[in-house]
Amino acid sequence: MMEPPKNAPVKHAILQTLTQKSGGAKDATSIAEASINTWSEVTTRLAPIIGGGGVDALFNRSLTIAARAHPWLSHAKGSNDCATPADRFRTNLETRDASSALEASAVVMGIFYQMLETLIGELLTERLLGSIWGHSDKNVQKEHLQ
């Protein structure tokens, strides 16, 4: 069973990124928008490598795992069967307070990151997604050389 992300630097970077992209994490709607925009960046970078279906599968699995700590992620109020998982995720975030939305989004993204690391390795994951979180893959490479 995969637990919420234990990689503190990655989780911290995700929280910082979402806070910055949402204009200070003042409300759940802006956090939801920042989260969906970030997922769009992730999808753009990963779809050519693992396919859109692969990205969707990892995203859905991340939501399922994160729902253990945040049960409200597993359903959306007023959701319909035609909504995509990302649309339901946005709706779920928008219905929470800013702090809960920010934490849950960071947990989902952190779990996604961990699963991707397991599949393609830490260095390639960092190279593909690190700049989204403000990481420099040079720093990761230096850590591995030490």
Secondary structure, DSSP 8 states (H G I E B T S, - for coil): ---S---HHHHHHHHHHHHHHTTSS-SHHHHHHHHHHHHHHHHHHHHHHHHHHHHHHHHHHHHHHHTTT-GGGG--TT--TTS-HHHHHHHHHHTS-HHHHHHHHHHHHHHHHHHHHHHH-HHHHHHHHGGGTT--HHHHHHHHH-
